[in-house]
């Protein structure tokens, strides 16, 4: 049952009987604030024109009418212009029974929509870092939430495996590598290639410094540095498919992919399909020609192709270089067209940092001008950067927070803190390993996903793994606590209630059930806003409320077996929704801890 819809009908009927018909928007319901008694609140002020009475008197009349006509409303209280309604225990008991009977609770009905979510999109010249972690966790969680909302979702990755940045790592390996491989060095392949990307930058800066010492200005020195010219020549050879360069590219990219796969596995994210820029960068050329034929694009004297977006408040945008080679926009035009046609998509979501806002604004504009109706179904999920207490990260200087190192550190910190708090006592070595990995990754994922995606965030590893407060470990521990209570009850021969007697519910239990009824709407809102933060903070509030309830009503000390059985089934349902919500964030919850 949709509680708000149910009450809306009852309130509308009562108001109509008392004062005649009112505009639907005049009846405003909201959840009662915690400091007041009640479950739902009617805002009375919009109804005063119809009642022609003071707010308090209007609220009293409506409250009396509702109690008299609606058995589900057990009582009310008036605070100035607000009518706080209290629903009966029987009403909340029925809601709990509905949740228990619904095996797919929280999942939306099938929408028939096919949505593609692209995330990760790494370069193959360096390992994944903290920024990639936010991207991957956000994209994977959004895909799961959209799926829970009833959509058919396809998770994809576009790997940027071509371009000058790739050649920099390859050239540095040729110059300084001495044949080093992942096997000979003991390094993950993506780390090894990243090492040479940093080496290139170091050598490049040294050459610039030398040329400037000889009297060259900085811009000229950057262009004339021998190592940069070598890298540019390597890129030309790659585009011409020079056998030696192409073979080296395949080998080094292979090292990187193997490394990426291990990181993705540790991170707990996956893809249904992987696209490679080397296979897609030519796709847009036919679209560029189409735009030229229609007069939407224009060609400059050097042969390059552009679009003028000044009428849209932007500038001119390059679509094809004078030598015929493509740019990122060319590739994205072709890829978008291909995906919508091949996969028959309804929506396409790009999970990309906010530094690319302009790029996606232009992409949608161009596709719209070309007449593709589906251009309006492209969404750029623009997320903020992740910063550290020490400041921003820089890949070329090797100062990034490496994803593998961070994951390893989080797991080790989880182990240390769990041991210190005695949460691993009595567990086997295998259980300790699994729980520490689950808690460490849970802390990392939750800390990142609880923040609105569009906001820049400060990541503090120590704060993220606290077992108190709005953290993943706090929620995981709450789930483990409930499971422990259920095990102890089963060992004592006490089983959760099969039928719910709502008359036994206390206010705290009714409040928990009310929170449980809000889960489907939370999933729907998270899907509509592409915001895992809504799920994260809902689950935290549910866990926090349950902990307060558990403290005040110790289940195993309850002497009334009927009440005890009721509290067990409520606890089990809370654990179920915690696990469901955390799963949408890609976070596991332990049964023991």
N, C-alpha and C positions, 0 to 999 in steps of 0.2 A: 504493500500500500504506500502511495505517496502521501506522506502525512500533511504536507503543506496544502496539497490539492484537496484532501479530505476536509481539512479545517476551513479552507477557503469556501467550499460549498456550504458548510454549516454556518459560517459567519455571514455569508451573503444572504442565506435564507432568513437568519435572525434579523439582520439589518433591514431587509426588505419588508419583513412583517412589522417591524417597529416604525420605520421612517419612509417606507416606499423605496422604489428602485434608486440605486446610486451607480455611478460610473465604476466599472471594474477596477480601474486604477486607484480608486479611493480606498479600497480594502487592502491594507498593507500588513503582511505578517512577517515576523522575523523570530529567530531563536531568542529566547529570554536570556538576558545577561546573567552571568553567574552570580552576581551579588543579590539577585532577586529570586523569590520563590516562583516556580512556574516552568513550563516547557516551551511554550510558544507565546509570543506577544503580539497583540493587535495594536497598531498605532491609531489612536482614535481621532486625532486632529483633522484628517481629511474628511471625516464624517460629520463634523459639527454643522456644516451648512445644511445637511439633511435633518439632523436632530434638533437644531435650533436651541441647544442646551449647552451647559458648561461641560468641559472635558470629563470631569470626574463623574458627573451624573450620567452622561452618555455611556461611559465605560461600565458603570454599575448596571444600567438597563440592559446593555448587550450581554454582560456577564450573566445576569439572572436568566435572561432568555436562553442562553446557550446551555446552562446547567439544567434548565427545565426540559429542553428539547433534545439534548444530546447526552446519552448515558456515558459516552466515552470521556466527557469532560467532567472531572471529579470536583473541580473548584476553580476559584479565580481570586485575584487581588488587583486592586487599582492603585497605580502610582501615577498621580497627576493625569496626563493624557495617554497613559499606556495601560492596556488591559492584559495582565499576565494570566494565561490559562494553564491549568494543571490537568494533564491527562491521567486517566485511571490506571491502576496497576494491571487490570484486566486488558486494557488497550496495549500496554507495553508488553505484557505476556504474549499476546497474539502476534506482535511484531517479532518477538524473539522466535516464536514457533515458525513464522514465515521464513526467517533467515535460516533456521535449522533445516527446513524442508527444501531449500533452494541450493542445490549442489554447485550451481554456477553463480552464486550471489556476488554481485559487484560487476559482473560482465554484462555488457550491453547486447541488445538484440542485433543480429546481422544487418549491416547497413547496405551490403552489396557494393561498397566502395573499395577500390583497389588503390592503395597508397604506397608509394616508394619513399623510403627514408634513406638518404645518403649521409654517411658520417665516416669519420676517421681521416680519409684523404691524405695520407702521409706522403712525404717525399722519400725517395729511396737513397738519400745521401746521408741519413743520420737516423739514430734510434728514436723511438717515441719518447716524448717528454711529458711533463705535467700538463701542459696545454692540450696535448693529444688525449690525456686521460679524461679531462673534462669533456672534450668532444665525443669520445667513444662512449663514456658513461651516459651522457645526455642523449646521444642518438639512439643507443640501445634501449634506454628506458622509455623514451618517447615512442619508439616502435612497439614496445610491449604494451604501453598504455593505450595506444591507438588500436592495437589488436584486441585488448580487453574491452574496448568500447564498441566492438562488433565489426571492425574493418579487416579486410584482407591486406596484410602488410608485407612488403618486400624490403629487406634490409640489404643495402648495397654499399660498397666501398669503391672509390675511384682513386687508384694509386698514381701519383705523379712521378712517373718513372722515366721521364725524358727531360731534356733541357740542359742549360749551361751548368746548373747546380749539380746535376748528376755527373757531368764531365769533370767538374772540379775534383770530386772524390776519386774518380778513375785516374785522372792525370797524376794526382798526388801519390796514389798507390804505385803507378808506374815509376815515378821519380824516386820515391822514398821507401817503397814497401819491401823491396828485396824478396818478392815472392811470398810474402806473409799471407796465410790463410786462416780461417776460423779454426781449422784443425791444428795448425802448427802453433797458433798463438793462444789457444784455449779461450778465445773471446767469442761471444755471440756475433753472428755475421753483421747485424745492423750496427753493433758497437764498433766493430772493426772498420766498417766503411765510414762511420761517423768520425772515427779517429783521423782518417785521411782528409775528410772535409775540413776539420780544424787545422790540419797540417797545411792544406792549401792556403787557407786564409793567413796563416802565420808567414808563409813564404811570400805571399802576395804583398803583405804589408811591408815586409823587409825590402822587397824590390822597389816599391813605391818610395820608401824612405831613401834608398840609394839614389834613385833617379832625381828626387827633389834636391838631394845634396849636390847633384851635378848641375843644378840650376833650372830644372824643369818644374813647371807649376803642377799643383796637385792633380787637377783634372786630366792633364796630359799624361802625367805619370801613371794614373790609373788605367788609361787607355793603352799606353805603350809598354806596360810591365810585361816582360817576356812570358811569364807563366799564364797570364790572362789570355794572351794571344794564342798560346798553345792550347788552352782550354777551348777557345772559340774555333780553332782549327779542328779539334777533336769532335766538336759538335757538328761541324760541317761533314766530317767523315762519317759520323754516326747516321746523319740524315741520308747520306749516299750509300748507307749499309756497307761500309768498308768492312771486310770479313774480320780483320784483327780487332778493330774497335768494337764492332757489333758483338763479337764473341766475348770480349772482356766485359762489355755491358751486361750480357746475359749471365755471365758467371757471378759478377759482383751483385747484381740484382737478386740472383738466386740466394746468395748469402743473406741478403737483407730480408727476403721473404720468409726464410726459415726462422730468422730472429723475430720478425713481426708476429709470426704465428704463435710462437712461444709466449710472447707478451700478451697477445689477445686471449690466449688460453688462460693465463694467470689472471687477467683482468675479468674474465668471465663474459666476454662479448663475442659475437659471431656475425656472419654475413650470409645471405642467401646467394649473393653473386658479387664477384669482384670485377670491376672494369679497370683497364690500364690505359693511361693517357697515350701511350705509344700506339695503341690500337684505335683510339678515338679522335686523335687530334686532326685527322684529315676529313672527318665526317661533315664538318660544317662548310667545306668549300662549295658544295653544290648549293647550300642555302645562301651563301654570300653571292653566288652567281644569280640566284633567283632574285635577291634584293637589288642587284644591279639592273637586271632586266626590267624590274618594276619601277625603277627610278627612286627606290627608297635609299639605296647606297650610292656613293659616287667614287670615282677613281681619280687620284691625284696624278701629277705629272710623272712621279717616280714609279707609278704602277700600283701603289698601295691603295687599298679600298677602305672607305670610312663611312660613317653615318653622322649626320649633323643633328644633334639633339638640343641645340640652343633654344628652340621653340618650347622645349620641355623643361627649360631652366638648367640644362646641363651643358656639356660642351661637345666637341667632335670626338668620336670614338673610333680607334683603329680596329679593323676587322681582318685585314690581310696585309702582310708586309709587301713591300715592292718586289721582293724576290720570290713572292708566291708562297712563302712559308706562313703557317697559321700562328695565331696568338691564342691565349686562354679563351677569349670570347668566341673565336671561331669554333674551338673544340666544344664549348658549352652549348652553343647553338645546335650543333650537330647531335651531341649526346642527348639533349633534351628532346629533340624531334624524334630520334630513334627510340628512346625509352617510352615516350607516350604512344608511339605507333606499335612497337613490338610487344610491349607489356600491357597495352590497353589501359593505361593509368587514368585514374580520376584526379589524383593529386600527387605532386612531387615536392618533397621537403628536403631542402639542403641544410644540413647542420654545419654551419661555417661561422667562424669568429666575426665579430663586428667590424674588423678592419676591411672586410669584403662587402660592406653594405652597398657601396657605390656600384660595384661590379654586378650584383644581383638586381639592383634597380635598373641598370642599363640592359641586362639580359631580358628582363620581363618587358621592358619598353620595346626592344627590337623585335622580339617574338610577336608582340601585340601588333606592331606596325606591319609585320609580314602577314598578318591575318590569321594567325593561329589562335583559335578561341581558347585553347587550353593554357594559354599564357597566364591567364588569371588564376590558374590552379597551381601555380608555382609559388612556393613559400620559402623564404630564406629565414630559417630559425637562427637569428643572429644572437650569439652569446658573448658575454663579456670575458675579458682575459682573466687568467689566474695569476695573482701576484703572491710573492712571499714576503715575510717580514724583512728580508734582506733587499728586496727590490725586484726589478724585472729580470727576465732571463734572456740570454743571447746565444743562439745556436752556434754562430761562427766562432765565438770566443770560447766555446765549450763550457759555458756557465749555466747551462740548463739543468733542471732537476730531472734526471733520467727516470723514466717510468719504471724500469726494472729495479733500479736501486730503491726507489720510493716504495714500491710494493714490498720488497724484501724487508725494508726498514719498518714498515707498518706491521708486518707479520711478527717480526722480532719484538717490537714494542708491545704488541698484543700479548705475546708470550710472557714477557717480563711483568707486565701489569697484572695479568691474570694469575700468575704464580704468586705475586706479592699479595694479592687479595684472597688467595686460597681458592680460586674458582676452578682450578684444575686438579684439585685433590681427588684421589681415588680413580682417576681416569687412566686408560691405557695410553701408551706412546702414540698409537695411531689416532686415538680420539683427541689427544692433545694437539697433534699436528693439524688435524682437520679443523678443530675449533679455533686455533690460533690463526689459521689462514682465513677462516670465515669471519672472525672478529676483526682482524687487521684490514681485510678488504672491505668489510662492512663499514668500518670507521671511515675509510677513505671515500668510498662511494657515497655514503650518507652525507658526509660533511660537504661534499661538492654538490650533490643533488638537492639538498635542502635549501639552497640559495636560488632565488629567481634566476633563470638562465640568462636573462638580459643584463644582469648586473655583473660588474667586475667584482671579483671576490679575492679575499686574502686567505690563503690556505695555511693553517697552523697545524702541523701533524700532532703535536702534543695535545692540543685542545680537542682534536677530532676523536681521540681514542679514550677520552674520559668515560668512566662508567656511570657518571652522573650528568644530568643536563640533557640538552637536545642533541644527542649523539647516537650513532648506530649501535655501539656497544650497550648503551642503556636500553634500547629497544630490544636488542637481541637477548639481553639478560632477563628482561621482563618475560619474553616468550619462554626462555628456559625455566624460569621460576614457575610459570603456569604449568608447564609440562611436568615439572618435579612434583607439584601439588597433585596433579592428576595421577601420577604413578603411585604416590603415597596413598592416595584414596583407594586406588585399585588394589594395592597390597593389603589394605585394611578391609577390603570387601565393600567399599562404598562406591557406588556408581552414579554418574550424572543422571539427572532427571530425564525421563522419557516424555512426560507431559508437563507443561508449564502451568503452575498455579499463580496467576498474576497477582492475586490478593496478598501473596507473601512478599512481594517486592518492596524493598525500602527505596527511598528517594535516590540514593547513590546507585542502586542497581537500575532503576528506571533511566537515570542519566546516562549510564553506560550503554543501555539498549538504544537510547536515542542517538548516541554517537555511532553505534553500529548501523543504524538505519541511514546515516548520512554517507556511508561508504560508496554506494553506487553513484550518487550525485557528485562525489569528490572525483571519482574516476572519470566521469563524463566531463567535468570542468577541467581536469588535468589534460584530457585529450583535446578539448576545444582550445586550450591555451598553450598546448605543447609544453606543459610545465610539471615535471616530476616533483617540483618543490611542494605542490599542493598535496600530493600523496605523502611525501616525507613528513610534512608538518601535521597532517591528519593522523598518521600512524603514531607520531610522537605524542600528540595530545591524548590519543586513546591509551597508549602505554602509561603515560603519566597519570591519567585518571584511574586506570586500573590499579596502579601501585598505591594510590591514596586509598582506594576502596579496600584493597587487600590488607593494608595496614590497620584499617578500622574494623574490618570483619574477617578475622583469621578463620579460614574455611575449615581447617582440620580441628579447630577447637569448638566448632558449632555443635551444640548438643541436640538440636532438633534435626533429625535425619532428613526430613522433607526439605527444610531450608538448606541444609548442607548439599543435598542433591541438586537443588536449584542453583546454588552458587557454583557448583562444579560445572554444570552445563553452560552457565554464563561465562565462566572462566575459559572453558574450552572454545567457546565461540569467539571470545576476544583474541585468543591465541591464533585461531584460524584466520581472522581478518588481519592481524598483525603480519602473519606469514604471507598472506595474499598481497597485502600492500607492499611489503618489502620485496617480494618477488618481482613486482612491477618496476622496482628500482634496480633489479638485478642483484639483490642482496639476499643471502641465505640466512636462516635463523636456526640456531642449535637447539636440540631437545635437552641437552645437558650442558651444564656450565658451572 
